[in-house]
Amino acid sequence: MRQVIEDLLKETAAERTYEELVKSSVNGKLASEIYHTAKKIYPLKRVEIIKSKVIK
C-alpha cells in the first residue's frame, strides 16, 4: 500500500509544478486522490497529509 501511494505521489509531482503540487496538498485534492487509489487495496475512512518534505 505504501508503494502504491509513493508511486502516485511521484507521478503527481512529475506532472505538476511545485506551486500546483503545494496547492493541491493544502486544499486536500491530493489527499482525495490518494484516498481513492488506496481504498481499492484496503478500506479507509480518510486520508490526510500531515507533513511534507522536499527531497532532491
C-alpha positions in Angstrom: 0.0 0.0 0.0 2.8 2.4 0.8 4.4 1.6 -2.5 1.2 2.4 -4.4 0.9 5.7 -2.6 4.5 6.6 -3.2 4.2 5.8 -6.9 1.1 8.0 -7.1 2.9 10.9 -5.4 5.9 10.6 -7.7 3.6 10.6 -10.8 1.7 13.6 -9.5 4.8 15.5 -8.6 6.2 14.8 -12.1 3.1 16.1 -13.8 2.6 19.3 -11.8 4.7 22.4 -11.0 5.8 22.9 -7.4 3.2 25.6 -6.8 0.4 23.3 -8.1 1.6 20.4 -6.0 1.6 22.5 -2.8 -1.8 24.0 -3.6 -3.3 20.6 -4.2 -1.7 19.3 -1.0 -3.0 22.1 1.1 -6.6 22.2 -0.2 -7.0 18.4 0.2 -7.2 17.4 -3.5 -4.0 15.3 -3.3 -5.3 13.5 -0.2 -8.5 12.8 -2.0 -6.6 11.3 -5.0 -4.6 9.1 -2.5 -7.8 8.0 -0.8 -9.5 6.9 -4.0 -6.4 5.0 -5.1 -5.7 3.4 -1.7 -9.2 2.4 -0.8 -9.1 -0.2 -3.5 -6.4 -2.0 -1.6 -7.7 -1.6 2.0 -10.9 0.1 3.3 -10.0 3.6 4.6 -12.1 6.2 6.4 -10.0 9.2 5.4 -6.5 10.3 4.3 -4.8 13.4 5.5 -1.4 14.9 4.5 0.2 16.0 7.8 3.7 16.7 6.8 5.6 17.2 3.5 9.3 17.2 2.7 11.3 18.3 -0.3 13.8 15.6 -1.4 16.3 16.4 -4.1 
